[in-house]
Amino acid sequence: AQKVTQAQTEISVVEKEDVTLDCVYETRDTTYYLFWYKQPPSGELVFLIRRNSFDEQNEISGRYSWNFQKSTSSFNFTITASQVVDSAVYFCALRAQSGAGSYQLTFGKGTKLSVIP
Amino acid sequence: NAGVTQTPKFRVLKTGQSMTLLCAQDMNHEYMYWYRQDPGMGLRLIHYSVGEGTTAKGEVPDGYNVSRLKKQNFLLGLESAAPSQTSVYFCASSYYSNQPQHFGDGTRLSIL
C-alpha cells in the first residue's frame, strides 16, 4: 500500500519569508514517481514537479526548490522569499512504477499555505 | 489550448437523481482519471481508463460508473445520487501512466 503524509495542515508566513512544506511517503516499490501540485484559491490543480525515485538530485526552479531524500522517504518543497500569489493548497503525490498501483496517484491531504502581506 | 474540459462546473441534485459528468481532453492522452476532492481528504481516485473502451476501479468506485467510448471523452455517472457524493470532482489525463496528469477545473456537485 502507498501512503503520502503531509503533516502540516496549514501554514502561515509573512511575505518574503522562506517556507518549507513537508512530504513523507511510504511505498514498497523500488521505482516510483513523486509529484507536487498547487491548488490556488481558484480551485484548479497545477502541476509543479515530477521526480523519479532514481534521481535524488535536488531541483531549483526560480523561488521553488525540492529536496528529495530517499533515506528518509521525504520530498520536501521550499518556497524562498514567499509572495502572496504563493497562497494555495499544495499537494504531494506518489505513483508506483508497476503493478496495480501504477495508474493511481496517491495524494497527501494537502498543506494550505497562507502568505500574509 | 483547451487541455482538459469538464462539464458542468456546478450542479445541485436531489437525492436519488442521476447525472453524468463529462470530461473532454484534446491532448491525445491515453490515460484518463476521475477524482473526488473532499475537505481534509485530498484527492481520491474513483475510476480510471488506460485507453478507449477500457475502464477500471480506483480507490472509491462505489456509487459511480464510467465509460470511455471515445479516446477524448471520459464520462462519470451517478446512478442514484446520495448526499455522501457531495464533492468536487476532478478529471485528469496523461499520455503515459508515469507522466504528470493534467487536471480540469473541477465540477462542484451538491446532493441535497
Boltz contact constraints between the chains, C-beta under 6 A:
constraints:
  - contact:
      token1: [A, 33]
      token2: [B, 98]
      max_distance: 6.0
  - contact:
      token1: [A, 43]
      token2: [B, 106]
      max_distance: 6.0
  - contact:
      token1: [A, 44]
      token2: [B, 105]
      max_distance: 6.0
  - contact:
      token1: [A, 45]
      token2: [B, 103]
      max_distance: 6.0
  - contact:
      token1: [A, 47]
      token2: [B, 100]
      max_distance: 6.0
  - contact:
      token1: [A, 50]
      token2: [B, 100]
      max_distance: 6.0
  - contact:
      token1: [A, 102]
      token2: [B, 97]
      max_distance: 6.0
  - contact:
      token1: [A, 103]
      token2: [B, 48]
      max_distance: 6.0
  - contact:
      token1: [A, 103]
      token2: [B, 97]
      max_distance: 6.0
  - contact:
      token1: [A, 104]
      token2: [B, 45]
      max_distance: 6.0
  - contact:
      token1: [A, 107]
      token2: [B, 42]
      max_distance: 6.0
  - contact:
      token1: [A, 107]
      token2: [B, 43]
      max_distance: 6.0
  - contact:
      token1: [A, 108]
      token2: [B, 42]
      max_distance: 6.0
  - contact:
      token1: [A, 109]
      token2: [B, 42]
      max_distance: 6.0
  - contact:
      token1: [A, 110]
      token2: [B, 42]
      max_distance: 6.0
